[in-house]
Amino acid sequence: MIELIRLKKSFGKQLVLNDLNLKIPAGKITAVIGPSGEGKSVLLKHMIGLLKPDNGKVLVDGEDITWMGRRQLNRIRERFGMLFQGVALFDSMTVFENVAFPLEEKTRLSRDEIRERVHDALEHVGLKNVDDKYPDQLSGGMKKRVGLARALLLKPDIILFDEPTTGLDPIICNAMHRLIKETQERFGFTAVIVTHEVPSIFEICDYVAMLYQGRIQMRGTPAEIRETEDPVLRQFITGDLEGPLQFV
């Protein structure tokens, strides 16, 4: 569904992505892991065209989006949903208004149709009777669920998750992972999850790719990642202080 080919990206003198190659298979969950500051969110932004590479290509379902104009890129972006790390809910809007926003902006559905779609999405993520609440009245886990409901509204082919469990306790984190898995199985979208939640993320994803020093250190199934002898991966998975990775 998404293919990154020899991607390079620098910010000033800082080289973030260095000749990176990665394939994201359709209809599967791929987790991108790696140490902080390695450019995982930068990688995610290239997939949806929010950043342009210095060199290389980004293919979405075979189409090269690298240097598309705004109109063409907007057409591609309609296939995406995104759950941001900070959820990105509008504080001045109710839950209903936040979730309904994409439908009101991009469709001509009637008010009744929008209400039905919003309630279906909220019910799917386990939220009822929250229409009139504002984001500051919700727990962190509930905010994440509202963000996921909004991401599902336009029935995207691809959903990008940028640190979807940041700030959640372990129990709510596991519940969020399970919800993502159940949602992906129900709707069949391609999912890319940028996360630090190792090894718990291995329980829900089909593939894992580790980003290190601007390249994909390894890509494989969770079982292959667990069994690897690669010293960088082994250290990152176990959290050992001794090894090639330096933690500050």
C-alpha beads as a LAMMPS data file, in Angstrom:
LAMMPS data file: protein, C-alpha beads

248 atoms
247 bonds

1 atom types
1 bond types

-500.0 500.0 xlo xhi
-500.0 500.0 ylo yhi
-500.0 500.0 zlo zhi

Masses

1 110.0

Atoms # bond

1 1 1 0.000 0.000 0.000
2 1 1 2.878 2.363 0.829
3 1 1 6.443 2.080 -0.428
4 1 1 9.323 4.340 0.561
5 1 1 12.257 4.164 -1.831
6 1 1 15.731 5.503 -0.968
7 1 1 14.235 8.291 1.106
8 1 1 16.538 11.044 2.323
9 1 1 15.616 13.978 4.553
10 1 1 17.744 16.526 6.367
11 1 1 16.895 19.508 8.550
12 1 1 19.835 21.836 8.205
13 1 1 22.925 19.760 8.924
14 1 1 20.963 17.034 10.694
15 1 1 20.441 13.970 8.494
16 1 1 17.231 12.276 9.681
17 1 1 16.377 9.765 6.940
18 1 1 19.312 8.264 5.076
19 1 1 18.545 6.238 1.945
20 1 1 15.637 4.561 3.719
21 1 1 13.592 1.773 2.126
22 1 1 10.365 0.358 3.550
23 1 1 7.277 -1.427 2.267
24 1 1 3.935 -1.214 4.121
25 1 1 1.673 -4.119 3.039
26 1 1 -2.015 -3.497 2.385
27 1 1 -4.576 -4.556 4.967
28 1 1 -2.010 -5.196 7.700
29 1 1 -0.749 -3.463 10.842
30 1 1 2.870 -2.327 10.665
31 1 1 4.556 -0.900 13.761
32 1 1 7.527 1.450 13.406
33 1 1 9.724 1.383 16.501
34 1 1 13.074 2.888 17.422
35 1 1 14.830 5.168 19.902
36 1 1 13.541 8.687 20.558
37 1 1 14.709 11.311 18.104
38 1 1 15.344 8.894 15.240
39 1 1 12.700 10.437 12.960
40 1 1 9.724 8.095 13.286
41 1 1 7.184 10.923 13.151
42 1 1 9.136 12.481 10.262
43 1 1 8.795 9.177 8.436
44 1 1 5.038 9.156 9.077
45 1 1 4.658 12.692 7.705
46 1 1 6.349 11.649 4.451
47 1 1 3.770 8.889 3.984
48 1 1 0.927 11.409 3.836
49 1 1 2.843 14.117 2.019
50 1 1 3.130 16.567 4.913
51 1 1 6.890 16.570 4.319
52 1 1 8.764 16.286 1.032
53 1 1 11.970 14.232 0.869
54 1 1 15.257 15.702 -0.305
55 1 1 15.665 12.580 -2.440
56 1 1 13.748 9.375 -3.023
57 1 1 10.134 8.438 -3.658
58 1 1 6.933 7.819 -1.723
59 1 1 4.450 5.535 -3.466
60 1 1 0.863 5.167 -2.241
61 1 1 -0.893 2.269 -3.923
62 1 1 1.545 2.613 -6.823
63 1 1 1.183 6.394 -7.244
64 1 1 4.248 8.563 -6.675
65 1 1 3.123 11.366 -4.357
66 1 1 6.587 12.847 -3.881
67 1 1 6.134 15.929 -6.025
68 1 1 2.386 15.994 -6.532
69 1 1 0.570 19.331 -6.628
70 1 1 -1.882 20.248 -3.899
71 1 1 -4.996 19.100 -5.752
72 1 1 -3.540 15.676 -6.572
73 1 1 -2.153 15.297 -3.071
74 1 1 -5.503 16.159 -1.496
75 1 1 -7.072 13.377 -3.570
76 1 1 -4.541 10.911 -2.119
77 1 1 -5.001 12.249 1.403
78 1 1 -8.707 11.472 1.246
79 1 1 -7.663 7.823 1.522
80 1 1 -5.936 8.505 4.866
81 1 1 -7.071 8.881 8.438
82 1 1 -4.713 9.977 11.184
83 1 1 -4.642 9.726 14.958
84 1 1 -2.186 12.308 16.257
85 1 1 -0.078 11.924 19.380
86 1 1 -1.911 14.804 21.039
87 1 1 -5.243 13.667 19.509
88 1 1 -5.766 17.214 18.092
89 1 1 -9.330 17.698 19.276
90 1 1 -10.813 21.188 19.110
91 1 1 -11.210 22.377 22.702
92 1 1 -14.094 24.701 21.812
93 1 1 -16.110 21.892 20.206
94 1 1 -18.102 19.117 21.837
95 1 1 -17.280 15.470 21.228
96 1 1 -20.077 15.274 18.663
97 1 1 -18.826 18.368 16.839
98 1 1 -15.233 17.107 16.838
99 1 1 -16.158 13.734 15.345
100 1 1 -18.659 15.224 12.882
101 1 1 -16.178 17.819 11.611
102 1 1 -14.730 15.755 8.695
103 1 1 -18.199 14.823 7.463
104 1 1 -19.396 18.416 7.562
105 1 1 -16.278 19.645 5.774
106 1 1 -16.005 16.989 3.069
107 1 1 -19.479 15.545 2.436
108 1 1 -23.003 16.687 1.682
109 1 1 -24.683 14.319 4.107
110 1 1 -27.801 15.506 5.894
111 1 1 -27.705 16.353 9.578
112 1 1 -29.541 13.119 10.407
113 1 1 -27.081 11.054 8.361
114 1 1 -24.121 12.747 10.038
115 1 1 -25.643 12.130 13.477
116 1 1 -26.101 8.436 12.688
117 1 1 -22.543 8.054 11.368
118 1 1 -21.059 9.854 14.379
119 1 1 -22.999 7.749 16.871
120 1 1 -22.017 4.530 15.073
121 1 1 -18.340 5.541 15.217
122 1 1 -18.484 6.525 18.877
123 1 1 -20.323 3.338 19.787
124 1 1 -17.706 1.279 17.972
125 1 1 -14.930 2.751 20.127
126 1 1 -16.970 2.163 23.267
127 1 1 -18.290 5.673 23.928
128 1 1 -21.924 6.503 24.613
129 1 1 -23.663 9.573 25.983
130 1 1 -20.636 11.801 25.500
131 1 1 -21.957 13.971 22.648
132 1 1 -22.171 17.165 24.686
133 1 1 -18.932 16.791 26.628
134 1 1 -15.870 18.899 25.815
135 1 1 -12.327 17.499 25.496
136 1 1 -11.260 18.880 28.895
137 1 1 -14.022 16.790 30.480
138 1 1 -12.596 13.537 29.110
139 1 1 -9.863 11.228 30.380
140 1 1 -6.774 10.637 28.255
141 1 1 -8.064 7.271 27.098
142 1 1 -11.440 8.701 26.137
143 1 1 -9.774 11.443 24.103
144 1 1 -7.828 8.800 22.175
145 1 1 -11.076 6.953 21.472
146 1 1 -12.740 10.120 20.203
147 1 1 -9.727 10.702 17.937
148 1 1 -10.012 7.164 16.584
149 1 1 -13.753 7.590 15.967
150 1 1 -13.046 10.764 13.988
151 1 1 -10.298 9.029 11.994
152 1 1 -12.757 6.284 10.992
153 1 1 -15.556 8.577 9.834
154 1 1 -14.570 8.820 6.157
155 1 1 -13.786 5.095 5.943
156 1 1 -10.099 5.521 5.019
157 1 1 -7.959 2.894 3.330
158 1 1 -4.994 3.823 5.529
159 1 1 -4.790 5.090 9.109
160 1 1 -1.561 6.490 10.549
161 1 1 -1.143 6.360 14.333
162 1 1 1.483 8.657 15.851
163 1 1 2.218 7.417 19.389
164 1 1 -1.456 6.529 20.026
165 1 1 -0.881 5.424 23.627
166 1 1 1.369 8.247 24.866
167 1 1 0.392 9.304 28.397
168 1 1 -1.834 6.292 29.064
169 1 1 -1.345 3.857 31.944
170 1 1 -0.467 0.222 31.045
171 1 1 -4.042 -1.069 31.350
172 1 1 -5.537 1.688 29.187
173 1 1 -2.601 1.287 26.781
174 1 1 -3.404 -2.394 26.305
175 1 1 -7.092 -1.585 25.891
176 1 1 -6.216 0.972 23.187
177 1 1 -4.036 -1.563 21.386
178 1 1 -6.870 -4.091 21.466
179 1 1 -9.300 -1.487 20.140
180 1 1 -6.958 -0.649 17.247
181 1 1 -6.633 -4.355 16.419
182 1 1 -10.388 -4.988 16.555
183 1 1 -11.088 -1.891 14.477
184 1 1 -8.525 -2.837 11.843
185 1 1 -9.922 -6.371 11.590
186 1 1 -13.461 -5.034 11.206
187 1 1 -12.730 -2.357 8.597
188 1 1 -9.661 -3.851 6.892
189 1 1 -7.627 -0.663 6.582
190 1 1 -3.853 -0.531 6.348
191 1 1 -2.398 0.689 9.652
192 1 1 0.983 2.213 10.449
193 1 1 1.703 2.745 14.143
194 1 1 4.667 4.758 15.389
195 1 1 5.231 3.646 18.970
196 1 1 7.616 3.055 21.861
197 1 1 5.353 0.424 23.409
198 1 1 7.677 -2.560 23.114
199 1 1 6.997 -5.437 23.434
200 1 1 3.235 -4.962 23.954
201 1 1 2.764 -3.656 20.387
202 1 1 3.978 -7.048 19.111
203 1 1 0.692 -8.586 20.260
204 1 1 -1.393 -6.687 17.691
205 1 1 0.832 -5.953 14.686
206 1 1 1.616 -8.078 11.646
207 1 1 5.003 -6.498 10.929
208 1 1 7.570 -4.479 12.840
209 1 1 10.159 -2.107 11.345
210 1 1 12.917 -0.566 13.452
211 1 1 14.247 2.846 12.476
212 1 1 17.829 3.499 13.525
213 1 1 20.367 6.034 12.241
214 1 1 18.104 7.035 9.371
215 1 1 17.512 3.556 7.998
216 1 1 15.355 0.530 8.645
217 1 1 17.539 -1.665 10.814
218 1 1 15.215 -4.645 10.333
219 1 1 11.683 -5.402 9.199
220 1 1 9.922 -8.634 10.017
221 1 1 7.099 -10.329 11.852
222 1 1 6.939 -9.923 15.636
223 1 1 8.322 -13.457 15.992
224 1 1 11.261 -12.657 13.716
225 1 1 11.981 -9.453 15.627
226 1 1 11.847 -11.257 18.984
227 1 1 14.237 -13.954 17.770
228 1 1 16.762 -11.660 16.069
229 1 1 20.401 -11.646 17.106
230 1 1 20.874 -8.079 15.874
231 1 1 22.523 -6.297 18.849
232 1 1 20.718 -2.968 18.298
233 1 1 17.300 -4.595 18.142
234 1 1 18.022 -6.916 21.058
235 1 1 19.067 -4.006 23.250
236 1 1 16.073 -1.873 22.289
237 1 1 13.585 -4.680 22.943
238 1 1 15.082 -5.660 26.298
239 1 1 15.893 -2.122 27.464
240 1 1 19.412 -3.185 28.431
241 1 1 21.733 -0.261 29.211
242 1 1 24.730 -2.151 27.850
243 1 1 25.052 -2.235 24.056
244 1 1 25.449 -0.107 20.923
245 1 1 22.501 2.174 21.788
246 1 1 23.359 5.068 24.075
247 1 1 20.596 6.296 26.376
248 1 1 20.832 9.772 27.892

Bonds

1 1 1 2
2 1 2 3
3 1 3 4
4 1 4 5
5 1 5 6
6 1 6 7
7 1 7 8
8 1 8 9
9 1 9 10
10 1 10 11
11 1 11 12
12 1 12 13
13 1 13 14
14 1 14 15
15 1 15 16
16 1 16 17
17 1 17 18
18 1 18 19
19 1 19 20
20 1 20 21
21 1 21 22
22 1 22 23
23 1 23 24
24 1 24 25
25 1 25 26
26 1 26 27
27 1 27 28
28 1 28 29
29 1 29 30
30 1 30 31
31 1 31 32
32 1 32 33
33 1 33 34
34 1 34 35
35 1 35 36
36 1 36 37
37 1 37 38
38 1 38 39
39 1 39 40
40 1 40 41
41 1 41 42
42 1 42 43
43 1 43 44
44 1 44 45
45 1 45 46
46 1 46 47
47 1 47 48
48 1 48 49
49 1 49 50
50 1 50 51
51 1 51 52
52 1 52 53
53 1 53 54
54 1 54 55
55 1 55 56
56 1 56 57
57 1 57 58
58 1 58 59
59 1 59 60
60 1 60 61
61 1 61 62
62 1 62 63
63 1 63 64
64 1 64 65
65 1 65 66
66 1 66 67
67 1 67 68
68 1 68 69
69 1 69 70
70 1 70 71
71 1 71 72
72 1 72 73
73 1 73 74
74 1 74 75
75 1 75 76
76 1 76 77
77 1 77 78
78 1 78 79
79 1 79 80
80 1 80 81
81 1 81 82
82 1 82 83
83 1 83 84
84 1 84 85
85 1 85 86
86 1 86 87
87 1 87 88
88 1 88 89
89 1 89 90
90 1 90 91
91 1 91 92
92 1 92 93
93 1 93 94
94 1 94 95
95 1 95 96
96 1 96 97
97 1 97 98
98 1 98 99
99 1 99 100
100 1 100 101
101 1 101 102
102 1 102 103
103 1 103 104
104 1 104 105
105 1 105 106
106 1 106 107
107 1 107 108
108 1 108 109
109 1 109 110
110 1 110 111
111 1 111 112
112 1 112 113
113 1 113 114
114 1 114 115
115 1 115 116
116 1 116 117
117 1 117 118
118 1 118 119
119 1 119 120
120 1 120 121
121 1 121 122
122 1 122 123
123 1 123 124
124 1 124 125
125 1 125 126
126 1 126 127
127 1 127 128
128 1 128 129
129 1 129 130
130 1 130 131
131 1 131 132
132 1 132 133
133 1 133 134
134 1 134 135
135 1 135 136
136 1 136 137
137 1 137 138
138 1 138 139
139 1 139 140
140 1 140 141
141 1 141 142
142 1 142 143
143 1 143 144
144 1 144 145
145 1 145 146
146 1 146 147
147 1 147 148
148 1 148 149
149 1 149 150
150 1 150 151
151 1 151 152
152 1 152 153
153 1 153 154
154 1 154 155
155 1 155 156
156 1 156 157
157 1 157 158
158 1 158 159
159 1 159 160
160 1 160 161
161 1 161 162
162 1 162 163
163 1 163 164
164 1 164 165
165 1 165 166
166 1 166 167
167 1 167 168
168 1 168 169
169 1 169 170
170 1 170 171
171 1 171 172
172 1 172 173
173 1 173 174
174 1 174 175
175 1 175 176
176 1 176 177
177 1 177 178
178 1 178 179
179 1 179 180
180 1 180 181
181 1 181 182
182 1 182 183
183 1 183 184
184 1 184 185
185 1 185 186
186 1 186 187
187 1 187 188
188 1 188 189
189 1 189 190
190 1 190 191
191 1 191 192
192 1 192 193
193 1 193 194
194 1 194 195
195 1 195 196
196 1 196 197
197 1 197 198
198 1 198 199
199 1 199 200
200 1 200 201
201 1 201 202
202 1 202 203
203 1 203 204
204 1 204 205
205 1 205 206
206 1 206 207
207 1 207 208
208 1 208 209
209 1 209 210
210 1 210 211
211 1 211 212
212 1 212 213
213 1 213 214
214 1 214 215
215 1 215 216
216 1 216 217
217 1 217 218
218 1 218 219
219 1 219 220
220 1 220 221
221 1 221 222
222 1 222 223
223 1 223 224
224 1 224 225
225 1 225 226
226 1 226 227
227 1 227 228
228 1 228 229
229 1 229 230
230 1 230 231
231 1 231 232
232 1 232 233
233 1 233 234
234 1 234 235
235 1 235 236
236 1 236 237
237 1 237 238
238 1 238 239
239 1 239 240
240 1 240 241
241 1 241 242
242 1 242 243
243 1 243 244
244 1 244 245
245 1 245 246
246 1 246 247
247 1 247 248
